[in-house]
Amino acid sequence: MADGTRISAVVHTRDAAATLEVALRSLAWADEILVVDMASRDATMEIARRYATRVVETAIAPRVDGIRNRWADEASGEWVFVLDADESLADDAGAEIRRLVAEHGARHDAFAIPRFNSIAGQVMRGSGWYPDHQIRLFRKGTVRWSDTHHTPPEVV
């Protein structure tokens, strides 16, 4: 960022070759892209090495929550953006994320980002599925996931 604030993106993977390239391309604005792979058996690592600043391998875990905690702490940026390998951001997301940090980062440690959910190829726009706000952008060290399935993180 112009003010020197670095933003790292962390993406965890496991056999994500079908979706990973789109996810990583959508993070091109990040100062660092860290891909954390859990023993993929497809082309995930090859794709990750083409786009990521750093690629690390870790043991397979039953849930990604503990992996998010560990590797968000390893990111080099002051701010961390977490993205799943089967997600992607809009073209203007990087500029908006940088604006959020520049304008509000001194007062806030975490931001919930609205996202669309897709089920069987259908984007869900009703029944409480949108906006599905998820804490994905945070100052390093301020957000913790419990090691349970699909539990929102806690801002500490």
Short mmCIF file of the C-alpha atoms (twelve columns), coordinates in Angstrom:
data_MODEL
# 
_entry.id   MODEL 
# 
loop_
_atom_site.group_PDB 
_atom_site.id 
_atom_site.type_symbol 
_atom_site.label_atom_id 
_atom_site.label_alt_id 
_atom_site.label_comp_id 
_atom_site.label_asym_id 
_atom_site.label_seq_id 
_atom_site.Cartn_x 
_atom_site.Cartn_y 
_atom_site.Cartn_z 
_atom_site.pdbx_PDB_model_num 
ATOM 1   C CA . MET A 1   0.000   0.000   0.000   1 
ATOM 2   C CA . ALA A 2   1.056   3.577   -0.503  1 
ATOM 3   C CA . ASP A 3   1.178   4.074   3.283   1 
ATOM 4   C CA . GLY A 4   3.414   1.006   3.721   1 
ATOM 5   C CA . THR A 5   0.696   -1.276  5.109   1 
ATOM 6   C CA . ARG A 6   1.171   -4.759  3.709   1 
ATOM 7   C CA . ILE A 7   -1.756  -7.098  3.096   1 
ATOM 8   C CA . SER A 8   -1.171  -10.837 2.887   1 
ATOM 9   C CA . ALA A 9   -3.668  -13.273 1.408   1 
ATOM 10  C CA . VAL A 10  -3.803  -16.801 2.831   1 
ATOM 11  C CA . VAL A 11  -5.421  -19.629 0.872   1 
ATOM 12  C CA . HIS A 12  -5.626  -23.190 2.190   1 
ATOM 13  C CA . THR A 13  -5.907  -26.027 -0.299  1 
ATOM 14  C CA . ARG A 14  -6.466  -29.726 -0.722  1 
ATOM 15  C CA . ASP A 15  -6.962  -31.066 -4.246  1 
ATOM 16  C CA . ALA A 16  -8.183  -27.651 -5.411  1 
ATOM 17  C CA . ALA A 17  -6.856  -27.626 -8.984  1 
ATOM 18  C CA . ALA A 18  -10.327 -27.098 -10.458 1 
ATOM 19  C CA . THR A 19  -10.868 -23.737 -8.712  1 
ATOM 20  C CA . LEU A 20  -7.516  -22.497 -7.417  1 
ATOM 21  C CA . GLU A 21  -6.309  -20.528 -10.438 1 
ATOM 22  C CA . VAL A 22  -9.394  -18.292 -10.416 1 
ATOM 23  C CA . ALA A 23  -9.018  -17.744 -6.667  1 
ATOM 24  C CA . LEU A 24  -5.339  -16.821 -6.917  1 
ATOM 25  C CA . ARG A 25  -5.813  -14.522 -9.896  1 
ATOM 26  C CA . SER A 26  -8.416  -12.624 -7.890  1 
ATOM 27  C CA . LEU A 27  -5.734  -11.990 -5.236  1 
ATOM 28  C CA . ALA A 28  -3.164  -10.427 -7.588  1 
ATOM 29  C CA . TRP A 29  -3.514  -7.132  -5.692  1 
ATOM 30  C CA . ALA A 30  -2.144  -8.643  -2.422  1 
ATOM 31  C CA . ASP A 31  1.415   -7.917  -1.304  1 
ATOM 32  C CA . GLU A 32  1.869   -11.589 -0.445  1 
ATOM 33  C CA . ILE A 33  -0.100  -14.686 -1.439  1 
ATOM 34  C CA . LEU A 34  0.519   -17.607 0.892   1 
ATOM 35  C CA . VAL A 35  -0.891  -20.971 -0.185  1 
ATOM 36  C CA . VAL A 36  -1.059  -23.644 2.507   1 
ATOM 37  C CA . ASP A 37  -1.567  -27.068 0.979   1 
ATOM 38  C CA . MET A 38  -2.718  -30.231 2.749   1 
ATOM 39  C CA . ALA A 39  -1.129  -33.018 0.674   1 
ATOM 40  C CA . SER A 40  -2.897  -32.387 -2.627  1 
ATOM 41  C CA . ARG A 41  -2.775  -35.205 -5.160  1 
ATOM 42  C CA . ASP A 42  -3.758  -33.163 -8.212  1 
ATOM 43  C CA . ALA A 43  -2.186  -30.116 -9.929  1 
ATOM 44  C CA . THR A 44  -2.881  -27.811 -6.960  1 
ATOM 45  C CA . MET A 45  0.788   -27.315 -6.060  1 
ATOM 46  C CA . GLU A 46  1.776   -26.569 -9.663  1 
ATOM 47  C CA . ILE A 47  -0.936  -23.904 -9.924  1 
ATOM 48  C CA . ALA A 48  -0.064  -22.480 -6.508  1 
ATOM 49  C CA . ARG A 49  3.612   -22.087 -7.451  1 
ATOM 50  C CA . ARG A 50  2.651   -20.067 -10.544 1 
ATOM 51  C CA . TYR A 51  0.704   -17.450 -8.571  1 
ATOM 52  C CA . ALA A 52  1.721   -17.508 -4.919  1 
ATOM 53  C CA . THR A 53  4.530   -15.647 -3.234  1 
ATOM 54  C CA . ARG A 54  4.999   -18.596 -0.908  1 
ATOM 55  C CA . VAL A 55  3.683   -22.158 -0.932  1 
ATOM 56  C CA . VAL A 56  3.909   -24.391 2.129   1 
ATOM 57  C CA . GLU A 57  2.818   -27.929 2.789   1 
ATOM 58  C CA . THR A 58  1.160   -29.031 6.000   1 
ATOM 59  C CA . ALA A 59  -0.418  -32.197 7.308   1 
ATOM 60  C CA . ILE A 60  -4.006  -32.987 6.413   1 
ATOM 61  C CA . ALA A 61  -6.367  -31.564 9.009   1 
ATOM 62  C CA . PRO A 62  -10.016 -32.456 9.552   1 
ATOM 63  C CA . ARG A 63  -10.960 -28.750 9.409   1 
ATOM 64  C CA . VAL A 64  -9.332  -25.614 8.024   1 
ATOM 65  C CA . ASP A 65  -9.951  -23.499 11.118  1 
ATOM 66  C CA . GLY A 66  -6.780  -24.501 12.950  1 
ATOM 67  C CA . ILE A 67  -4.794  -24.130 9.740   1 
ATOM 68  C CA . ARG A 68  -6.141  -20.601 9.289   1 
ATOM 69  C CA . ASN A 69  -4.948  -19.653 12.781  1 
ATOM 70  C CA . ARG A 70  -1.466  -21.023 12.339  1 
ATOM 71  C CA . TRP A 71  -0.757  -19.708 8.881   1 
ATOM 72  C CA . ALA A 72  -2.405  -16.306 9.285   1 
ATOM 73  C CA . ASP A 73  0.171   -15.780 12.037  1 
ATOM 74  C CA . GLU A 74  2.924   -16.734 9.556   1 
ATOM 75  C CA . ALA A 75  1.845   -14.174 6.955   1 
ATOM 76  C CA . SER A 76  4.248   -11.278 6.455   1 
ATOM 77  C CA . GLY A 77  1.610   -8.551  6.173   1 
ATOM 78  C CA . GLU A 78  0.173   -6.483  8.986   1 
ATOM 79  C CA . TRP A 79  -3.262  -7.288  7.565   1 
ATOM 80  C CA . VAL A 80  -4.457  -10.719 6.427   1 
ATOM 81  C CA . PHE A 81  -7.155  -11.653 3.952   1 
ATOM 82  C CA . VAL A 82  -8.326  -15.293 4.061   1 
ATOM 83  C CA . LEU A 83  -9.851  -16.841 0.947   1 
ATOM 84  C CA . ASP A 84  -10.999 -20.404 0.362   1 
ATOM 85  C CA . ALA A 85  -9.599  -22.133 -2.725  1 
ATOM 86  C CA . ASP A 86  -13.089 -22.399 -4.228  1 
ATOM 87  C CA . GLU A 87  -13.847 -18.693 -3.796  1 
ATOM 88  C CA . SER A 88  -12.846 -15.642 -5.813  1 
ATOM 89  C CA . LEU A 89  -13.115 -11.888 -5.518  1 
ATOM 90  C CA . ALA A 90  -14.619 -9.292  -7.817  1 
ATOM 91  C CA . ASP A 91  -12.222 -7.334  -10.008 1 
ATOM 92  C CA . ASP A 92  -12.492 -4.234  -7.809  1 
ATOM 93  C CA . ALA A 93  -12.109 -6.078  -4.488  1 
ATOM 94  C CA . GLY A 94  -8.410  -5.315  -4.039  1 
ATOM 95  C CA . ALA A 95  -8.948  -1.567  -4.333  1 
ATOM 96  C CA . GLU A 96  -11.904 -1.736  -1.947  1 
ATOM 97  C CA . ILE A 97  -9.982  -3.804  0.592   1 
ATOM 98  C CA . ARG A 98  -7.064  -1.364  0.507   1 
ATOM 99  C CA . ARG A 99  -9.524  1.525   0.935   1 
ATOM 100 C CA . LEU A 100 -11.110 -0.172  3.973   1 
ATOM 101 C CA . VAL A 101 -7.730  -0.613  5.630   1 
ATOM 102 C CA . ALA A 102 -6.542  2.908   4.769   1 
ATOM 103 C CA . GLU A 103 -9.742  4.639   5.907   1 
ATOM 104 C CA . HIS A 104 -10.841 2.458   8.820   1 
ATOM 105 C CA . GLY A 105 -7.908  0.262   9.808   1 
ATOM 106 C CA . ALA A 106 -6.778  2.583   12.589  1 
ATOM 107 C CA . ARG A 107 -10.148 2.105   14.354  1 
ATOM 108 C CA . HIS A 108 -11.079 -1.465  13.417  1 
ATOM 109 C CA . ASP A 109 -9.199  -4.759  13.601  1 
ATOM 110 C CA . ALA A 110 -11.468 -6.907  11.423  1 
ATOM 111 C CA . PHE A 111 -13.936 -6.587  8.572   1 
ATOM 112 C CA . ALA A 112 -16.744 -8.935  7.557   1 
ATOM 113 C CA . ILE A 113 -16.954 -9.225  3.788   1 
ATOM 114 C CA . PRO A 114 -20.299 -9.976  2.082   1 
ATOM 115 C CA . ARG A 115 -20.176 -13.007 -0.173  1 
ATOM 116 C CA . PHE A 116 -22.407 -14.998 -2.455  1 
ATOM 117 C CA . ASN A 117 -22.964 -18.692 -1.810  1 
ATOM 118 C CA . SER A 118 -23.399 -21.058 -4.724  1 
ATOM 119 C CA . ILE A 119 -25.240 -24.333 -4.323  1 
ATOM 120 C CA . ALA A 120 -25.297 -26.752 -7.257  1 
ATOM 121 C CA . GLY A 121 -24.133 -23.930 -9.517  1 
ATOM 122 C CA . GLN A 122 -26.924 -21.553 -8.421  1 
ATOM 123 C CA . VAL A 123 -26.002 -18.323 -6.681  1 
ATOM 124 C CA . MET A 124 -28.232 -18.023 -3.630  1 
ATOM 125 C CA . ARG A 125 -29.692 -14.530 -3.308  1 
ATOM 126 C CA . GLY A 126 -32.510 -15.155 -0.835  1 
ATOM 127 C CA . SER A 127 -33.351 -17.054 2.323   1 
ATOM 128 C CA . GLY A 128 -30.559 -15.371 4.265   1 
ATOM 129 C CA . TRP A 129 -27.835 -16.604 1.909   1 
ATOM 130 C CA . TYR A 130 -26.829 -13.098 0.786   1 
ATOM 131 C CA . PRO A 131 -25.211 -11.164 2.007   1 
ATOM 132 C CA . ASP A 132 -23.376 -13.847 3.946   1 
ATOM 133 C CA . HIS A 133 -20.929 -11.682 5.891   1 
ATOM 134 C CA . GLN A 134 -17.720 -13.506 6.808   1 
ATOM 135 C CA . ILE A 135 -14.742 -12.097 8.705   1 
ATOM 136 C CA . ARG A 136 -12.008 -12.487 6.121   1 
ATOM 137 C CA . LEU A 137 -9.925  -9.300  6.498   1 
ATOM 138 C CA . PHE A 138 -8.194  -8.621  9.786   1 
ATOM 139 C CA . ARG A 139 -5.143  -7.210  11.472  1 
ATOM 140 C CA . LYS A 140 -2.725  -10.090 12.087  1 
ATOM 141 C CA . GLY A 141 -3.164  -11.543 15.569  1 
ATOM 142 C CA . THR A 142 -6.673  -10.193 16.165  1 
ATOM 143 C CA . VAL A 143 -8.868  -13.020 14.856  1 
ATOM 144 C CA . ARG A 144 -9.030  -16.658 15.990  1 
ATOM 145 C CA . TRP A 145 -11.054 -19.586 14.686  1 
ATOM 146 C CA . SER A 146 -12.052 -22.349 17.071  1 
ATOM 147 C CA . ASP A 147 -11.083 -25.741 15.707  1 
ATOM 148 C CA . THR A 148 -14.670 -26.733 14.933  1 
ATOM 149 C CA . HIS A 149 -16.505 -26.904 11.631  1 
ATOM 150 C CA . HIS A 150 -17.987 -23.698 10.174  1 
ATOM 151 C CA . THR A 151 -17.838 -21.651 13.341  1 
ATOM 152 C CA . PRO A 152 -17.397 -17.906 12.857  1 
ATOM 153 C CA . PRO A 153 -14.061 -16.599 14.113  1 
ATOM 154 C CA . GLU A 154 -13.689 -14.531 17.247  1 
ATOM 155 C CA . VAL A 155 -12.134 -11.080 17.222  1 
ATOM 156 C CA . VAL A 156 -9.698  -11.091 20.110  1 
# 
